[in-house]
Amino acid sequence: MKTKLAYLEKRIGYIFKDKNLLIQALTHRSFAYENQEKNKGDNEVLEFLGDSVLGFILADFLCLRFPDLSEGELSKIKSTAGSTSSLSYFARKIRLDKIILLGKGENRSGGRKKNTILAGSFEALVAALYLDGGIETARKFVNKLLESLFKKIHLKKYLINNYKSALQEHFQRDNLPAPVYKVLTSEGPDHKKCFTVEVFFKNKPLAKAKGYSVKTAEQKAAQKALKNLLGKKIKAFTSDTFLLKKQS
């Protein structure tokens, strides 16, 4: 375990004074449950704290980086950067998926690939950095990842949105009813169900897609519907968000 901790510390550029705090941040509840006699707890409280710390750092970064954007635009970008999809991307970037402590059952069922687990572990790590080194330590770590996410994006030229919200806004602009999503099928074992979702407008099918959660399948269906409606105008940003060039 010491080798793995040292590897992670090298990846994040910070040496923890309290190694137990780092271990707690890496401990999923499934591991804590299976090792109650050896373990002092899981990372859920740190995840809760990390969500708030991360929210502050995100808001501060975006206000300084994009001072000309409106509150609405900043909110959408913040939602994107702090989404499960983005946080799990950050977690993989620092190899957190290789180091987190999972119970045997969760590990067998593909827990290291689950975005929710990776995003939660990332939030817990941010909280651990904050508690061990202060807000500037946490900010330095997060801002480096944010810079890598936004370095190629000129947000003065693009609008950013998630697919479901954008599809709804597309119809609401003309005072039309919102699209409706229906789960068509649910297949596979409980730990690895695959859902097929179809999106309709006025009972007319627009697109359908599959995903390992209803939310993911809905976003993918909305993505397909938007591509059919807007063509090449949209550019994928994350798995559930896109960029649309602003009209001049």
Residue frames relative to the residue before (quaternion, step in Angstrom):
aa qw qx qy qz dx dy dz
M 1.0000 0.0000 0.0000 0.0000 0.00 0.00 0.00
K 0.6064 0.5741 -0.3558 0.4197 3.58 1.05 -0.76
T 0.6405 0.5343 -0.3173 0.4512 3.56 1.02 -0.83
K 0.6610 0.5033 -0.2991 0.4694 3.58 1.00 -0.88
L 0.6422 0.5164 -0.3247 0.4642 3.59 0.98 -0.80
A 0.6540 0.5110 -0.3086 0.4646 3.57 0.96 -0.88
Y 0.6298 0.5334 -0.3260 0.4611 3.57 1.05 -0.80
L 0.6703 0.4905 -0.3011 0.4684 3.59 0.91 -0.90
E 0.6355 0.5302 -0.3311 0.4531 3.58 0.96 -0.84
K 0.6337 0.5127 -0.3263 0.4787 3.57 1.06 -0.71
R 0.6437 0.5336 -0.3161 0.4483 3.59 1.01 -0.84
I 0.7630 0.3742 -0.2001 0.4876 3.58 0.92 -0.89
G 0.4363 -0.7364 0.4324 0.2834 3.60 1.26 -0.16
Y 0.6842 0.4194 -0.2978 0.5170 3.57 1.08 0.70
I 0.2471 -0.7542 0.5941 0.1311 3.58 -1.00 0.91
F 0.3565 -0.7616 0.5053 0.1936 3.57 -0.59 1.14
K 0.4023 -0.6774 0.5627 0.2505 3.54 -1.06 0.81
D 0.7605 0.2495 -0.1284 0.5856 3.57 1.06 -0.84
K 0.2574 -0.8037 0.5201 0.1315 3.58 -0.11 1.31
N 0.5926 0.5821 -0.3697 0.4164 3.61 1.09 -0.62
L 0.6130 0.5463 -0.3407 0.4579 3.57 1.12 -0.65
L 0.6494 0.5016 -0.3056 0.4830 3.57 1.02 -0.79
I 0.6422 0.5189 -0.3225 0.4630 3.59 0.96 -0.85
Q 0.6368 0.5237 -0.3259 0.4625 3.58 0.99 -0.83
A 0.6464 0.5302 -0.3184 0.4468 3.60 0.97 -0.83
L 0.7097 0.4553 -0.2475 0.4774 3.57 1.13 -0.64
T 0.6254 0.5933 -0.3154 0.3968 3.58 1.27 -0.30
H 0.2523 -0.7637 0.5823 0.1187 3.55 -0.52 1.24
R 0.6369 -0.5688 0.3599 0.3759 3.59 -1.11 0.66
S 0.5993 0.5712 -0.3664 0.4248 3.61 1.11 -0.60
F 0.6559 0.4869 -0.3018 0.4916 3.61 1.05 -0.75
A 0.6462 0.5277 -0.3188 0.4499 3.58 0.95 -0.89
Y 0.6487 0.5279 -0.3092 0.4526 3.58 1.02 -0.83
E 0.7185 0.4439 -0.2523 0.4722 3.58 0.97 -0.85
N 0.7676 0.2923 -0.1560 0.5487 3.58 1.24 -0.35
Q 0.0882 0.8598 -0.4986 0.0667 3.56 0.99 0.86
E 0.6716 0.5152 -0.3104 0.4326 3.58 1.00 -0.76
K 0.7374 0.4024 -0.2207 0.4955 3.61 1.18 -0.52
N 0.7443 0.4507 -0.2010 0.4501 3.54 1.12 -0.69
K 0.3930 -0.7420 0.5017 0.2081 3.56 -1.10 0.70
G 0.7847 -0.2595 0.1615 0.5393 3.59 1.20 -0.02
D 0.4808 -0.6594 0.4955 0.2976 3.52 -1.34 0.22
N 0.6426 -0.5778 0.3737 0.3370 3.55 -1.34 -0.05
E 0.3801 0.7760 -0.4595 0.2055 3.62 1.21 0.10
V 0.6507 0.4912 -0.3278 0.4773 3.62 0.98 -0.73
L 0.6368 0.5089 -0.3233 0.4805 3.58 1.03 -0.76
E 0.6080 0.5482 -0.3437 0.4601 3.57 1.07 -0.72
F 0.6364 0.5285 -0.3127 0.4669 3.58 1.00 -0.86
L 0.6804 0.4701 -0.2841 0.4852 3.58 0.89 -0.92
G 0.6596 0.5399 -0.3083 0.4223 3.55 0.93 -0.92
D 0.5797 0.5832 -0.3693 0.4329 3.57 1.11 -0.64
S 0.6957 0.4621 -0.2680 0.4803 3.59 0.95 -0.89
V 0.6397 0.5160 -0.3249 0.4680 3.59 0.95 -0.84
L 0.6623 0.5105 -0.2915 0.4645 3.55 0.94 -0.92
G 0.6267 0.5473 -0.3320 0.4443 3.58 1.01 -0.81
F 0.6581 0.5030 -0.3026 0.4714 3.58 0.97 -0.86
I 0.6753 0.4976 -0.2990 0.4549 3.57 0.87 -0.97
L 0.6313 0.5361 -0.3213 0.4592 3.58 1.01 -0.82
A 0.6743 0.4995 -0.2948 0.4571 3.57 0.84 -1.01
D 0.6580 0.5108 -0.3018 0.4637 3.57 0.94 -0.90
F 0.6541 0.5204 -0.3039 0.4571 3.59 0.91 -0.93
L 0.7124 0.4725 -0.2683 0.4442 3.58 0.80 -1.02
C 0.6409 0.5212 -0.3304 0.4566 3.60 1.00 -0.76
L 0.6851 0.4639 -0.2813 0.4861 3.57 1.02 -0.77
R 0.7012 0.4805 -0.2669 0.4541 3.59 0.98 -0.87
F 0.8089 0.1586 -0.0533 0.5636 3.58 0.99 -0.83
P 0.0250 -0.8673 0.4972 0.0035 3.63 0.62 1.13
D 0.6802 0.5134 -0.2900 0.4354 3.60 1.16 -0.46
L 0.5590 0.6177 -0.3930 0.3892 3.59 1.23 -0.15
S 0.5296 -0.6337 0.4641 0.3202 3.56 -1.18 0.60
E 0.6792 -0.4746 0.3623 0.4267 3.55 -1.30 0.26
G 0.6479 0.5337 -0.3133 0.4441 3.57 1.00 -0.85
E 0.6667 0.4903 -0.2976 0.4760 3.56 0.97 -0.87
L 0.6406 0.5233 -0.3179 0.4633 3.58 1.00 -0.84
S 0.6349 0.5383 -0.3262 0.4480 3.57 1.02 -0.81
K 0.6676 0.4964 -0.3033 0.4648 3.57 0.96 -0.85
I 0.6532 0.4977 -0.3171 0.4744 3.58 1.00 -0.79
K 0.6325 0.5284 -0.3244 0.4642 3.59 1.00 -0.82
S 0.6421 0.5211 -0.3132 0.4669 3.56 1.00 -0.86
T 0.6520 0.5126 -0.3045 0.4684 3.57 1.02 -0.81
A 0.7058 0.4698 -0.2694 0.4567 3.58 0.78 -1.04
G 0.7424 0.3868 -0.2174 0.5020 3.59 1.12 -0.63
S 0.4202 0.7245 -0.4570 0.2994 3.59 1.25 0.17
T 0.6644 -0.4879 0.3829 0.4171 3.57 -1.28 0.37
S 0.6308 0.5512 -0.3242 0.4394 3.56 1.01 -0.84
S 0.7058 0.4602 -0.2677 0.4674 3.59 0.84 -0.98
L 0.6727 0.4992 -0.3050 0.4531 3.59 0.92 -0.89
S 0.6396 0.4981 -0.3328 0.4818 3.59 1.04 -0.68
Y 0.5932 0.5483 -0.3522 0.4727 3.60 1.16 -0.62
F 0.6486 0.5025 -0.3119 0.4791 3.60 0.96 -0.87
A 0.6360 0.5442 -0.3257 0.4396 3.58 0.98 -0.89
R 0.6729 0.4790 -0.2958 0.4799 3.58 0.93 -0.86
K 0.6132 0.5789 -0.3460 0.4114 3.57 1.03 -0.77
I 0.7455 0.3395 -0.2074 0.5348 3.60 1.08 -0.68
R 0.4989 -0.6948 0.3808 0.3513 3.59 1.36 0.31
L 0.2347 0.7967 -0.5234 0.1901 3.59 1.10 0.62
D 0.5938 0.5933 -0.3529 0.4135 3.58 1.14 -0.65
K 0.6666 0.5020 -0.2983 0.4633 3.60 1.16 -0.52
I 0.7573 0.4362 -0.1802 0.4515 3.57 1.18 -0.59
I 0.5409 0.6432 -0.4121 0.3519 3.62 1.08 -0.58
L 0.3942 -0.7174 0.5332 0.2138 3.56 -1.12 0.76
L 0.0078 -0.8101 0.5829 -0.0626 3.55 -0.54 1.26
G 0.5433 -0.5815 0.4886 0.3578 3.54 -1.23 0.50
K 0.6705 -0.5247 0.3387 0.4005 3.56 -1.19 0.50
G 0.6712 0.5045 -0.3013 0.4519 3.58 0.93 -0.90
E 0.6663 0.4963 -0.2929 0.4732 3.57 0.95 -0.91
N 0.6389 0.5259 -0.3205 0.4610 3.55 1.04 -0.75
R 0.6658 0.5060 -0.2976 0.4606 3.59 0.97 -0.87
S 0.7097 0.4612 -0.2585 0.4656 3.57 1.05 -0.73
G 0.6266 -0.5886 0.3238 0.3950 3.59 1.23 0.32
G 0.2095 0.8313 -0.4927 0.1494 3.57 1.15 0.57
R 0.6334 0.5521 -0.3376 0.4243 3.59 1.07 -0.65
K 0.6891 0.4492 -0.2744 0.4981 3.57 1.26 -0.28
K 0.5420 0.6450 -0.3956 0.3657 3.60 1.24 -0.19
N 0.4610 -0.7140 0.4582 0.2603 3.57 -0.66 1.12
T 0.6358 0.5448 -0.3418 0.4268 3.59 0.98 -0.78
I 0.6665 0.4897 -0.3009 0.4748 3.58 0.96 -0.85
L 0.6715 0.5001 -0.2999 0.4572 3.58 0.93 -0.88
A 0.6544 0.5060 -0.3119 0.4674 3.58 0.97 -0.86
G 0.6550 0.5116 -0.3084 0.4627 3.59 0.97 -0.84
S 0.6539 0.5058 -0.3048 0.4729 3.57 1.00 -0.81
F 0.6241 0.5293 -0.3349 0.4672 3.57 1.07 -0.72
E 0.6431 0.5105 -0.3180 0.4739 3.61 0.95 -0.85
A 0.6455 0.5181 -0.3175 0.4626 3.58 1.00 -0.83
L 0.6377 0.5217 -0.3227 0.4659 3.58 1.03 -0.77
V 0.6257 0.5266 -0.3359 0.4673 3.59 0.99 -0.79
A 0.6479 0.5077 -0.3132 0.4736 3.60 0.99 -0.83
A 0.6466 0.5192 -0.3195 0.4585 3.59 0.96 -0.84
L 0.6369 0.5169 -0.3207 0.4736 3.59 1.02 -0.78
Y 0.6428 0.5270 -0.3071 0.4634 3.56 1.03 -0.84
L 0.7028 0.4670 -0.2685 0.4646 3.59 0.87 -0.95
D 0.7201 0.4484 -0.2515 0.4659 3.58 1.01 -0.78
G 0.8410 0.1934 -0.0633 0.5013 3.57 0.96 -0.84
G 0.5793 -0.5979 0.3778 0.4052 3.57 1.25 -0.07
I 0.7174 -0.4809 0.3027 0.4031 3.54 -1.31 0.31
E 0.6447 0.5314 -0.3428 0.4294 3.62 0.99 -0.69
T 0.6083 0.5371 -0.3470 0.4702 3.58 1.12 -0.63
A 0.6687 0.4857 -0.2908 0.4820 3.56 0.93 -0.93
R 0.6520 0.5283 -0.3116 0.4457 3.58 0.96 -0.88
K 0.6426 0.5287 -0.3213 0.4519 3.61 0.92 -0.89
F 0.6611 0.5135 -0.2942 0.4613 3.58 0.97 -0.90
V 0.7133 0.4543 -0.2603 0.4659 3.59 0.79 -1.04
N 0.6653 0.5300 -0.3167 0.4198 3.58 0.87 -0.92
K 0.6039 0.5546 -0.3568 0.4476 3.59 1.09 -0.66
L 0.6687 0.4793 -0.2890 0.4894 3.59 1.01 -0.80
L 0.6391 0.5240 -0.3232 0.4610 3.59 1.02 -0.76
E 0.6195 0.5420 -0.3408 0.4542 3.57 1.01 -0.78
S 0.6646 0.4987 -0.3070 0.4641 3.59 0.97 -0.82
L 0.6458 0.5247 -0.3188 0.4539 3.58 1.12 -0.64
F 0.8021 0.3343 -0.1430 0.4738 3.57 0.90 -0.94
K 0.4432 0.7480 -0.4389 0.2268 3.61 1.20 -0.19
K 0.7460 0.3862 -0.2196 0.4961 3.61 1.10 -0.62
I 0.6335 0.5509 -0.3168 0.4414 3.56 1.29 -0.04
H 0.1736 -0.7679 0.6104 0.0869 3.57 -0.79 1.07
L 0.1833 -0.8530 0.4804 0.0888 3.55 0.14 1.31
K 0.5195 0.5987 -0.4388 0.4232 3.60 1.22 -0.06
K 0.7198 0.4294 -0.2331 0.4932 3.56 1.21 -0.53
Y 0.7729 0.3303 -0.1556 0.5190 3.57 1.24 -0.42
L 0.3160 -0.6666 0.6346 0.2304 3.50 -1.34 0.47
I 0.1813 -0.7790 0.5902 0.1094 3.55 -1.10 0.66
N 0.1173 0.7928 -0.5858 0.1203 3.56 -0.95 0.84
N 0.4167 -0.6442 0.5448 0.3385 3.57 -1.26 0.23
Y 0.6763 -0.5646 0.3045 0.3622 3.54 -1.13 0.71
K 0.6682 0.5087 -0.3145 0.4425 3.59 0.88 -0.91
S 0.6683 0.4953 -0.3015 0.4660 3.59 0.89 -0.93
A 0.6686 0.5124 -0.3026 0.4459 3.56 0.93 -0.91
L 0.6448 0.5163 -0.3281 0.4583 3.58 0.99 -0.79
Q 0.6454 0.5085 -0.3163 0.4742 3.57 1.02 -0.79
E 0.6623 0.5060 -0.3011 0.4633 3.58 0.95 -0.90
H 0.5785 0.6027 -0.3643 0.4116 3.58 1.10 -0.69
F 0.7315 0.4007 -0.2270 0.5028 3.57 0.95 -0.88
Q 0.6566 0.5396 -0.3204 0.4184 3.58 0.99 -0.78
R 0.5275 0.6324 -0.4086 0.3935 3.60 1.19 -0.45
D 0.7504 0.3305 -0.1779 0.5440 3.57 1.14 -0.70
N 0.5155 -0.6755 0.3853 0.3598 3.56 1.29 0.52
L 0.3932 0.6988 -0.4894 0.3428 3.55 1.06 0.82
P 0.6096 -0.5749 0.3871 0.3847 3.61 -1.13 0.49
A 0.5719 -0.6060 0.4362 0.3398 3.57 -1.19 0.59
P 0.5512 -0.5965 0.4537 0.3667 3.61 -1.12 0.53
V 0.2933 -0.7480 0.5755 0.1527 3.55 -1.23 0.56
Y 0.2278 -0.7768 0.5766 0.1106 3.57 -0.99 0.92
K 0.0583 -0.7974 0.6006 0.0084 3.56 -0.94 0.92
V 0.3666 -0.7007 0.5674 0.2295 3.57 -1.00 0.89
L 0.2529 -0.7995 0.5312 0.1208 3.57 -0.57 1.17
T 0.8053 -0.0366 0.0581 0.5889 3.58 0.91 -0.91
S 0.1131 -0.7419 0.6560 0.0804 3.51 -1.35 0.44
E 0.0454 0.8386 -0.5341 0.0969 3.57 -0.32 1.27
G 0.7090 0.4712 -0.3412 0.3986 3.53 -1.27 0.50
P 0.6659 -0.4970 0.3700 0.4155 3.58 -1.30 0.19
D 0.7003 -0.4995 0.3106 0.4045 3.57 -1.23 0.50
H 0.7133 0.4629 -0.2758 0.4481 3.60 0.93 -0.80
K 0.7963 0.1797 -0.1063 0.5678 3.60 1.24 -0.22
K 0.1203 0.8186 -0.5470 0.1274 3.57 0.78 1.04
C 0.1820 -0.7515 0.6241 0.1123 3.53 -1.18 0.68
F 0.1729 -0.8080 0.5607 0.0538 3.56 -0.69 1.14
T 0.1838 -0.7390 0.6355 0.1274 3.53 -1.15 0.73
V 0.0534 -0.8081 0.5858 -0.0313 3.56 -0.67 1.16
E 0.1225 -0.7700 0.6217 0.0744 3.56 -1.09 0.76
V 0.2464 -0.7607 0.5849 0.1361 3.55 -1.03 0.84
F 0.1442 -0.8014 0.5802 0.0188 3.53 -0.95 1.04
F 0.1126 -0.7366 0.6573 0.1124 3.53 -1.30 0.49
K 0.8198 -0.1011 -0.0004 0.5637 3.57 -0.53 1.24
N 0.6974 -0.4951 0.2366 0.4610 3.56 0.96 1.03
K 0.5637 0.5631 -0.3993 0.4535 3.57 1.27 0.20
P 0.3990 -0.7322 0.4909 0.2523 3.63 -0.65 1.04
L 0.2365 -0.7832 0.5643 0.1106 3.55 -0.94 0.97
A 0.7589 -0.2287 0.1914 0.5789 3.58 0.93 -0.92
K 0.1127 -0.7746 0.6125 0.1102 3.56 -1.25 0.32
A 0.0364 -0.8011 0.5969 -0.0248 3.55 -1.21 0.59
K 0.3738 -0.7141 0.5491 0.2210 3.53 -1.33 0.33
G 0.0969 0.7859 -0.6081 0.0571 3.55 -1.23 0.52
Y 0.5420 -0.6401 0.4422 0.3178 3.56 -1.23 0.43
S 0.7193 0.1804 -0.2300 0.6303 3.54 1.32 0.40
V 0.6179 -0.5444 0.4019 0.4004 3.57 -1.20 0.48
K 0.6347 0.5528 -0.3233 0.4326 3.57 0.99 -0.87
T 0.6652 0.4984 -0.2974 0.4697 3.58 0.94 -0.91
A 0.6584 0.5076 -0.3068 0.4634 3.57 0.95 -0.90
E 0.6328 0.5292 -0.3305 0.4586 3.60 1.03 -0.76
Q 0.6545 0.5079 -0.3147 0.4632 3.59 0.94 -0.88
K 0.6646 0.5020 -0.3064 0.4609 3.58 0.97 -0.84
A 0.6393 0.5110 -0.3250 0.4739 3.59 1.04 -0.76
A 0.6474 0.5085 -0.3109 0.4751 3.58 1.01 -0.84
Q 0.6133 0.5523 -0.3375 0.4527 3.58 1.07 -0.76
K 0.6673 0.4946 -0.2957 0.4719 3.58 0.91 -0.92
A 0.6535 0.5167 -0.3144 0.4552 3.57 0.96 -0.88
L 0.6640 0.5040 -0.3057 0.4599 3.59 0.95 -0.86
K 0.6376 0.5212 -0.3328 0.4594 3.57 0.98 -0.77
N 0.6365 0.5177 -0.3206 0.4733 3.56 1.07 -0.72
L 0.7091 0.4619 -0.2498 0.4706 3.57 1.07 -0.81
L 0.8087 0.2945 -0.1181 0.4953 3.58 0.92 -0.94
G 0.3819 -0.7584 0.4616 0.2566 3.58 1.25 -0.17
K 0.8266 -0.2422 0.1863 0.4726 3.56 -1.00 -0.89
K 0.4219 0.7323 -0.4532 0.2837 3.59 1.24 0.14
I 0.7227 0.4194 -0.2497 0.4894 3.59 1.14 -0.56
K 0.1688 -0.7739 0.6075 0.0585 3.54 -1.16 0.78
A 0.4494 -0.7079 0.4726 0.2712 3.60 -0.62 1.12
F 0.1853 -0.7780 0.5939 0.0878 3.57 -1.01 0.88
T 0.7398 -0.0600 0.0450 0.6686 3.57 0.86 -1.07
S 0.7397 -0.4166 0.2702 0.4542 3.60 -1.25 -0.05
D 0.7963 0.2524 -0.1534 0.5278 3.61 1.13 -0.45
T 0.7159 0.3697 -0.2650 0.5297 3.60 1.23 0.26
F 0.1449 -0.7882 0.5950 0.0609 3.55 -1.27 0.42
L 0.3751 -0.6834 0.5763 0.2453 3.52 -1.39 0.19
L 0.0915 -0.7759 0.6232 0.0354 3.54 -1.06 0.81
K 0.4381 -0.7147 0.4725 0.2721 3.59 -0.66 1.06
K 0.4575 -0.6926 0.4940 0.2588 3.54 -0.90 1.02
Q 0.4630 -0.6506 0.5238 0.2966 3.54 -1.16 0.64
S 0.3733 -0.7443 0.5123 0.2105 3.57 -0.83 0.97
